[in-house]
Amino acid sequence: MSLDNTTVRNIAFLARIDVPEAELPQLADQLSAILGFVEQLGEVDTTGVDPMTSVTDMALRWRDDVVTDGGIQQKVLANAPDAIEGFFTVPKVVE
């Protein structure tokens, strides 16, 4: 696909990019090359190929859904500057 200077100027406007007039032909050639590569990818036969989310085949490791660090309320509150009835106390923010 070949892009002309008018199309590239419009793309730059939509992207809110200030492209000097002298650079439009070079940018048009570069964008045309990119679109040509994308067109080549469309010619590849992908029948029977599953879509991927990553280039490597990954499987998530399963674990038991259990609480592992519970029951340490007193240890956590020991670091608090002020605690009342098992909760952190903070200064009032909203009046």
C-alpha positions in Angstrom: 0.0 0.0 0.0 1.4 3.4 -1.0 0.6 6.5 1.1 0.8 10.0 -0.4 1.8 13.2 1.4 -1.8 14.3 2.0 -2.6 11.0 3.7 0.5 11.2 5.9 -0.3 14.8 6.8 -3.8 13.7 7.9 -2.4 10.9 9.9 0.0 13.3 11.6 -2.8 15.7 12.3 -5.0 12.9 13.9 -2.0 11.8 16.0 -1.4 15.4 17.0 2.2 15.1 15.7 3.8 18.2 14.1 5.6 16.9 11.0 7.6 19.4 8.9 6.6 19.5 5.3 10.1 18.4 4.2 9.8 15.2 6.2 6.5 14.1 4.7 7.9 12.1 1.7 10.3 10.1 3.9 7.6 9.4 6.5 5.2 8.3 3.7 7.8 5.8 2.4 8.4 4.4 5.9 4.7 4.1 6.6 4.1 2.5 3.2 6.9 -0.1 4.0 5.2 -0.9 7.3 1.8 -1.4 5.8 3.4 -3.5 3.0 4.8 -5.8 5.7 1.4 -6.1 7.4 -0.1 -7.0 4.0 2.5 -9.8 3.7 1.4 -11.2 7.1 -2.2 -11.4 5.8 -1.0 -13.8 3.1 0.2 -16.4 5.6 -2.1 -19.5 5.9 -3.0 -19.8 9.6 -5.7 -22.4 9.3 -5.5 -24.9 12.2 -3.3 -22.5 14.3 -4.6 -21.6 17.7 -4.4 -17.9 18.7 -1.7 -17.2 21.3 -1.4 -14.7 24.1 2.4 -15.3 24.4 5.2 -16.6 22.2 5.9 -19.4 24.7 3.3 -21.9 25.8 2.6 -21.2 29.5 0.3 -22.7 32.0 -0.6 -21.1 35.3 0.4 -23.1 38.4 -2.6 -23.9 40.6 -2.4 -23.5 44.4 -4.8 -24.1 47.2 -6.9 -21.0 48.0 -6.1 -20.9 51.7 -5.0 -18.1 54.1 -1.3 -18.6 54.8 -0.3 -15.5 56.7 -3.3 -15.0 59.0 -3.5 -14.8 62.7 -0.6 -12.3 63.1 -2.6 -9.2 64.0 -0.6 -8.4 67.1 2.7 -8.6 65.2 1.4 -6.3 62.5 0.0 -3.8 65.0 3.2 -3.8 67.0 4.7 -1.6 64.3 1.8 0.9 64.3 2.4 4.2 66.1 -1.2 4.1 67.4 -3.7 1.2 67.4 -7.1 1.0 69.1 -9.2 -2.2 69.5 -7.1 -4.1 66.9 -7.2 -1.5 64.2 -4.7 1.2 62.9 -5.7 4.7 63.8 -5.0 7.5 61.4 -5.6 11.3 61.5 -8.9 12.6 60.4 -8.7 13.7 56.7 -12.2 14.9 56.0 -13.9 17.5 58.1 
